[in-house]
Amino acid sequence: MFITLMSLLLTCQMQAGTATFATQRLQGMANYLKLSQLDTLQTGVCEAYRYQGRTLVVRVNEWGEVEHIGLKLFPSALRAIYPSPIYDFLERYLLERNASPRETETGTKMGWDKVHFGVGNAATALSLDSTAEFSENHVDLKVYRVEWAVNGQVKLQFSFDMDYQLISGCTEIELEKRFMLTLSRIKEPTDFPMQIVFPQDAHEYVYKGGTFITSKVRGDRYYTNQDGQWHLVASMNRPTQSIANVMLDANCDPRIGLIVVSDQYGYTTDSLHATYRQFLQQCLDEGCEPYYGMKTKEKSDYTGTVFLVNRKGGYLHMLSVRVPTTVVTAPELSTVYGRLYTYIPLFNVSEKTLNPKDYQPINE
């Protein structure tokens, strides 16, 4: 016991506190793995814990929550250079498949997961470490296939649906609550650098951001050249382009308010007053790509939908919005009203849910 405590003290910085967990699943893992002293870990990564001789990764977020427990399968450099939502999943899931008691509800449900092993099995992961060569292939919004090789020989290979409940280890209810909690925690949005090469001999430019579900739901941003400087269009002479810019611009005016009602599983709702930029930043931080579809003009408001599509997580957030034209003329006095649906799975979503025929072209 003394050696274990000394190892923790030397390997991880510590502080007093009470252990909390980002998800219920992680709390359950900590219990059956008998991970002690978690309440002493400081923000960051700790690699002092072991399972059957294998190094575990335990990560604590800035709010003091344990947000990851898993086998160490990836070097930190890979995570930094090629970020992906599946690293935490693979480390956690393979640990769970080996360590979770089979007689528990979690252990039983894992046998139903759509995870298909082609080479090796979950126990094979215990013979791998972060030096093994890892590769992944995926079909956007559908499925992943991953493999590890040692000395050119594939040791472990399996595929799984791009199902974010599986990837996150959370139920739909828990995901919805986590989204609203995270949104409430964003205080000072950061600036996103935009690297756009503008044409030399032009006064107007459309940055093509692609489309989603229909050609009328687009990620385009509209620019105009004034006195030799390029700016996003922001004029009531071009209202639909200006509003589209606000809805999609990562650096939109931070004073624009957002009152959002979240429709949640079980016909319940939650509401939150934030800024629109905070909402957009949270979605971008998750790796989502924004698209906007305009529906109608009602007096001085425009209605539409912002789709935040996460192609590597296999889901989208859908925000139905009512946007006053004052977001263009007086952003400091403006509030966007939205109804939010989070973590809609896209590997099995129906066209009826997305209503692609409801949208109008943005063309001025």
N, C-alpha and C positions, 0 to 999 in steps of 0.2 A: 504493500500500500504506500509506504514511504517513497519507494522508487517511482511508482506511478505519479504521485503528486509532484515529486521533484522534476520528472520529465515534463509534466504539464507546465510547471513554473518556468522551466528553461526554454520550452518550445513556443509557448504562447504567452502573450501579454495578458494580464488579468485585471479584473476589477470586480468589486463587490456588486451583487445584484441578484435578482430572481430570474431563473431561466424562463424564457417565453419562446414560443415557436411560431413561425410564419404560417404553418399548416398543421392540421390535426394529425396528418400522416407522419410528419416528422416527430411530433410528440410521442406517437406510438412507437416509432423506431427507437427513439432514445430510451424508452422504457424497456423494450425487450432486448436491446443491445446492452442495457445496463451501463449507459454512458454517464459517468459521474462528473461532477465539477463543471457542468455546462454553464451554470449560473456565474462562473468566474471568468468566462471568456470575454475578451474585448472584441470590438468590431474588427472584422477581418477573417483570415483563414487560419485554422489550426489543423495541424497534421500529426498530433500526438497520439490520437486514438488508433486502436488496432482491432481488426476482426480476423481471426484465424491467421495471425501473422501479417495480414495485409494492411497497408496504410489506409486510414479513412480520412476523408476531407470533411471538416466541419466548418461552416461559414456563418458568421454572425453579421447581420446587416446594421445599418446606422441607427436603427431604433432598438437595438439590443435583442432582436429576435434571431433565433437559430433558423436560417433560411435554407440550409442545405446540409445533408448528411449522405455520404456515399463513398464507394470505393474510389481510390485515386487512380483514374484511368487516363487523365489528360494533363499534359504540362500546362502551366499557367500561360506560357507564350502562345500556345495554340488558341487558348480561350480569348486572349487579347487580340490576336491578329485576325482570327476567323471566328467571331462570336456566333453562337448558335443556341437555340433554346433546348437542344437535345443533350448537351453535355451533362447538365445536372440530372436530367431524366435517366440517362444511361448509367451514371454512377450510382444514383439512388436505387433505380429499379433492379439492377443486377445484385446490389447488396440485399435488397428486400427478398428477391427470389431465393437467395441463399440462406438468409437469416430469419425471415419472418416465420413464426410458429404456424404450421399448416392448419391447426385446429381452430384458428381465429377467423373472424369474418374477412379480414384483409387477406390472409393467406389463402382462403378459399376462393375469393374473387380474383386473385391474381392468376389462378388456373383458367379463368374465363377470358383473360386479356387476349386481344388479337395480336399476339407477338409470336412469330413463327421462326424457329431456329432452323437454319440450313446447314451450318457447320458448328459443332460443339453444342453446349448448353449453358445454362446460367452458371453452373459450377466451374466452367472453363474460365470465367472471368477471374477466379481466384488465383489463376496461374499467370495472369497478365498484370502489367503495370503501365505507367505513363510512358515508358520507352517503346512499347509496341507501336507499330505503324497503324494508324487509324485512317479509315476512309469512309465516306458516306455518299450515297446517291439518293435523290428524292425526286418525286413528281410533285410539283407545286400543288398544295392543298389536298394531297391524296395519301402518299405513303413514303416511308423511309426504308432504305436498306443500309445497314452498317456492317463493317467488318474490321477485325484486328488481325494483323499479320506479324509474325516473328521470323526473321531471316528469310523473308519472301514467301513463307508458307502461311496460308490463312488458318488461324486457330479458332476464331469465333465469327460467325456471321448470322444475322437475323434481320427480319423486317417487321415493321409495325405501322399501323394506321396513323395518319397525322391527326390524331384525336387529342385535343389539348387537355381534356380531363385525364387521359392516360399519361400524357407528357408531364403535366403539372402535379399529378397525384392528388388532385382536388376534385370534389364534387362540383356540379354546376352552382349550387347554392354558395359554396365556399369561395369559388372564383368570383362570383358577383360581389360578395361582401369584401373580398380583398381588393377588387378594383376601386370601389368607393372609398375604402380606407386609404389606399395609396394616393388617390386623387386628393383627398383631404390633407395629405402630408406635403404636397408640393407647394412650396412657399415662393421661391424666387426662380421663375423659369430661366433657363440658360438660352443663349443665342446659338442658333444653328447656322454654321457657315454655308453660304450658297455659292457654288462654283459653276457659274453659267458663262459660256462664251457667246457673247452677243454679236449679231452681224454688224459689219462695219458701215454699210451703206443702207440703213433702214431706220425708220422712225417707230415701227411697231414690231413686236416679237412675241410669239407664243411659245412658252416652254412646254413641250409635250410631256405630260406625265402619265400617258397611257389611259386605258379605259377599263371599266369593270361592269360586267353583266350586260351592258348596252353601250353603244357609241355615244349616248347622251350623258352618261355618268363618267366624268373625266377627272384626271389629275392635272389638267392644264393650268398654268399661271400666265397672266397677260401683262405684258410690259410695254411701256411707252418711253420714248427718248425725249427728254426735255432739257434743252440747253446743253446737249452733249452728255447728259447723265441718264442712265436707264433707271426707271422706277416702276414698281407695280402700278397698274391702272387703279386709280382711286378717284372716281368722278361719277356724279349722278347723271352725267351725260352717257355713261356706260355702266348702268347699275348692275346688270347681271354678271358682267365680267369682274366688276369691283367686289361684289359679294363673294363670288367664287374665289377670288384672291384671298379674302379674309378667312374664308373657311379652310383654305389649304395651306396658307403661308405659315411655316413653322415659326416665323418671327413676327406674327401679327401683333397688333397693339395690345399690350398686356393689361390695358384698362378695360377692355371689353368684357363685361360680365357674362356668366353662364349660370342659369338656373336649370338644373337637370333633374328629371325624374327618371329613376332606373326601374324598368319593369323586370321583375325577378321571378325565378322559378316558384311555382306554387301560388301564382296570382297575387304576390305581394309587391310593394313598391318601396323605394327609398329615394330620398331627395337630398340635394346638396347645392349650395351656392358657392361657386368657384369663379375662375376666369376662363374664358374660352381657350386662351393660350395654355393654361395649366392642363386642361383636358387634352389638347392636341399634343403637348409635350409628353404626357404620360403614354399616349398611344405610340408616338414616335420612338420613345425610349424602349417600348416593348418590341419594336421592329415592324410596326404597321406602316402601310403605305396609304395615304389619304386620297379619296376620290369624292367628288361632289356632284350631285344631281339636283337640278332645279325643278320644282314642281309648278307652283302657282304664285301669282302676285295678288295679295289681298290688302287693299288700301296702301299703306306705306310699309308693309311687310312682305317678305318673300319666304315661301316655304320650300323645303327641300330635304335632302338626306346627305349626311356625310358618312361614307363608308370607310372604315379603317381596317384594311386587309392585311393580315399577317400570313404571308405565304409559306413561311417556315414553321409556323405554329399551327396552321390549318384552321384558322378561325377569323372572324371579323367582329368588330364592334360597329353597331349601326346607330347613329344619332339622327333622329328626325328633328329638324330645326325650324323654328320661326325666327327670321332674322330681320330686324328693323333696318331701314335704309340709313339710319343714323350711325351704323357701324362704319359707314364711309365718311359721313359729314361731321359727326361728333362722337367718336369712339369712347371718349371718357364718360359719356352719358348713356351708353348703350348696354343693353343686356340681351343676349341670345337665350331663347327658351327652347329646351330640348327634351326629347324622350329617348332614353338610352336602352339599348339591348346589347348585352356584352357576351363575348365568347361564343358567338353563334358558330357551330361547327360547319365547315365548308365541304368536308368529304362526303356529306350526305344531306346537304341543305336543298330544299325545294325552291323552284322558281317562284312559287306563290309567296314565299316568305320575303323575297327581295323585290317583287313587283317591278320588273324592268320596263314595263310599258307606261309607267306613271310619269316619266320625266320629259322635260322640254329642252330643246337645244339652247345653248348659251351662244348667242350670235347677235352682235350689235354693229 
